């Protein structure tokens, strides 16, 4: 449509009002999606077990690297 053309009276844009604010209880789009973590998972592993596993892996990797260098 060019600037010199006019809109017919019945096709004039309707003034838009601002939408109402979302109520506080419906503000989150992820409400009800997340599930609570079970209590058993909080005590599944003591804190030192993963650290021990990591330490064993590091010692094995370092030992392998030193052994390869020494055997060369």
C-alpha positions in Angstrom: 0.0 0.0 0.0 1.4 3.4 -0.9 1.3 6.5 1.3 -1.4 8.3 -0.9 -3.9 5.5 -0.5 -6.2 5.8 2.5 -7.7 3.0 4.5 -11.5 2.6 4.3 -13.4 3.7 7.4 -14.2 0.1 8.4 -10.6 -1.1 8.1 -9.0 1.4 10.4 -6.7 -0.1 13.1 -8.4 -0.8 16.4 -6.6 0.8 19.4 -4.9 -1.8 21.4 -5.0 -1.8 25.2 -2.2 -3.1 27.4 -2.7 -6.7 28.5 -3.5 -7.4 32.1 -0.5 -8.4 34.2 0.0 -12.1 34.8 -1.1 -13.2 38.3 1.8 -14.0 40.7 0.8 -17.7 40.8 1.0 -18.1 37.0 4.2 -16.0 36.4 6.5 -19.0 36.0 6.4 -20.9 32.8 8.0 -24.0 34.5 5.5 -24.2 37.4 4.8 -27.8 38.1 7.5 -29.2 35.7 10.2 -29.8 38.2 10.0 -32.8 40.5 11.4 -32.8 44.0 14.6 -34.7 44.6 14.1 -37.9 46.6 15.6 -38.0 50.1 17.5 -41.1 49.3 19.7 -39.2 46.8 20.9 -36.8 49.6 22.6 -39.7 51.4 23.5 -42.0 48.5 27.3 -41.3 48.6 29.3 -39.8 51.4 31.4 -36.8 50.2 34.7 -38.6 50.4 33.8 -41.4 48.0 33.8 -39.4 44.8 37.0 -37.7 45.9 38.6 -41.1 46.5 37.6 -42.3 43.0 39.0 -39.1 41.4 42.3 -39.5 43.4 42.7 -43.2 42.3 42.1 -42.1 38.7 44.7 -39.4 38.9 47.2 -41.7 40.5 46.7 -44.3 37.8 47.0 -41.7 35.0 50.1 -40.1 36.5 51.7 -43.5 37.2 51.0 -44.6 33.6 52.5 -41.4 32.2 55.6 -41.7 34.4 56.0 -45.4 33.5 55.8 -44.6 29.8 58.4 -41.8 30.1 60.7 -44.0 32.3 60.4 -46.9 29.9 61.3 -44.9 26.9 
